[in-house]
Amino acid sequence: MRPRGHQRHQSAAAALRLSIRDNPAMTDDIAAVVVGAGAWGTALAKHLAELGVPTTLWAREPEVVDAIAAGRENPIFLPGVALPATLEVTGDLKACLETADIVVSAVPTQYVRSVFAGHDAALQRAVVVSISKGIEVNTLQTPTEILAEVAEGLLAPVAMSGPSFAKEMAAGHPTAVVAASRSAHNARLVRDLFSTNAFRVYSSDDVVAVELGGALKNVIAVAAGICAGLGFGHNSTAALITRGLAEITRLGVARGGDPFTFAGLSGMGDLILTCTGGLSRNRAVGIEIGKGRKLADILGETQTVAEGVRTTQAARALAAAEGVEMPITEQIYQILYEDKDPRTAVFELMGRVLRDEKDQRPKR
């Protein structure tokens, strides 16, 4: 039996084939490759395969490739979720990219450049969708900016972001995200291809805000975890989320983003989820720090990546470059990298100079 919505996706796929290569001699099927077999990459690969899109999942770790091939499950990064038999898995990136019409980059931000280096021709042929959430520390670039630099001449990539825990999405829980591209055509094609009755995708042209919202919310999620680890309650979390959104928006507007985008799914929506949800890796790191543990010990116990740890470094540098005040980010940086006492940091934030709330509005 074909998945629900299959006919709609076949139509979107036909449009996608023509838009990418404008070649009527292409085969009837498009080919998708998801690069990165973490939780979110695995969930999206499952999603595409179940829609009838021929999909290959690339994993860096041989043990992940072997486990998926043998047991139709990713026990390391998405345990307990059955993967369809039609989903291919490989460790050969070059081979799978050579035939890809859609490339989904699910690589942690700090590794995007090294993973895709040398694959510029394949990226230029495809519609590239980035689901990574972070800022590269050395360059202060977002994932789509990195990809565009790696593959000069890349057709406008799409950044897809929003409040989306992989485990819930893979279980079919209603989930909504945003697909943003400087090409309205690409954003709408990705929207139409990925959307189902349980996974709704909105289109946008605000790549800057969508990517920065997805990246910077992880810093605030670490802060939310610290508050929880210190034993603070809902008052503290609500204040933190609200003021966190204000400083995310200030930096995003300074970089050219639309302030209204930060009130949407990729801004406020993702921020609320990551600051309050029990599946948040960044919040989990913060909880342990709030309990008095050291960052190195926490990170040494897990194979998953908490993007907010490195993004804190990049966000602090980006804020300094733009002349934007980000007091929460500054305190989290000092906690993570200068061994500042978390409780002291919280009360320093509370003791800052009093001001009118309107003074905090972003200026374009």
MOFEN-V228545 format. One record per pair of residues at least 4 apart in sequence whose ideal C-beta (glycine too) atoms are under 6 Angstrom apart, sorted by the first residue. I is the first residue (numbers start at 1). GAP is how many residues later the second one is. Records with the same first field share a line. If there is no record, write none. Layout:
I: GAP  GAP
This chain:
2: 4
3: 47  48
5: 4  191
6: 46
9: 42
12: 180  181
13: 17
16: 14  173
17: 9  13
18: 4
20: 81  107
29: 25
30: 71
31: 23  68  69  70
32: 16  21  23  70
33: 23  63  64  67  70
34: 7  10  11  23  70  72
35: 23  70  72
36: 5  70  71
37: 4  5  20  22  27
38: 39
39: 38  39  127
40: 66  91  126
41: 65
42: 32  35  36
43: 123  126  127
44: 60
45: 10  12  42
46: 37  124
48: 5  7
49: 6  35  37  38
50: 34
55: 32
56: 32  34  40
57: 32
58: 32  35  38
59: 5  6
62: 29
64: 12
65: 24  26
66: 4
67: 4  8
68: 6  21
69: 20
72: 10  11
74: 4
75: 4
81: 89
83: 4
90: 6
93: 4
97: 22  25
100: 26
101: 25
102: 25
103: 23  25
104: 25
105: 25  27
106: 25
107: 4  5  8  25
108: 197
109: 23  25  27  34
110: 200
111: 4
112: 31  34
113: 33
116: 34
119: 4
120: 31
123: 5  28  31
124: 27  29  30
127: 59
128: 19  29
129: 29  31  61
130: 13  14  27  29
131: 29
132: 11
133: 81  82  174
134: 81  173  177
135: 5  80  176  179
136: 5  10
137: 173  176  177
140: 174  177  178
141: 4  5
142: 69
144: 13  15
147: 10
148: 6
156: 25  26  27  30
158: 21  23  28  29  32
159: 21  48  51  52
160: 17  19
161: 49  53  105
162: 15  16  103  104  108
163: 106  107  110
164: 5  11  13
165: 114
166: 4
168: 5
169: 6
172: 26
174: 24
175: 24
176: 24  89
177: 24
178: 24  26  32  87  88
179: 8  11  12  22  24
180: 24  26  27  30
181: 5  6
184: 21
187: 16
188: 15
190: 4
191: 4  10  12
194: 7
195: 5  6
206: 4  52  55
208: 47  48  49
209: 4  43  48  49  52  53
210: 56
212: 4  40
213: 49  53  54
214: 52  56
215: 96
216: 32  99
217: 53  54  57
218: 64  89  90  93
219: 89  92  93  96  110  113
220: 24
221: 53  54  59  61  62  87
222: 60  63  64  86  110
223: 17  105  109
224: 13  16  51  59
225: 58  61  62
226: 60  63  64  116
227: 5  9  10
228: 59
229: 58  61  62
230: 60  113
232: 4
234: 4
240: 4
241: 34
244: 84
245: 23  26
246: 114
247: 79  81
249: 10  13  113
250: 74  112
251: 68  73
252: 5  10
253: 4  6  109  111
254: 68  70
257: 4
259: 103
262: 5
263: 5
265: 4
266: 4
271: 4
273: 4
274: 6
281: 23  25
282: 24  26
285: 13  21
288: 5  10
290: 52
293: 4  5
295: 41
307: 4
311: 4
312: 20  21  24
315: 14
316: 13  17
319: 5  7
331: 14  18
333: 4
334: 4  6
335: 5  7  10
340: 5
355: 4
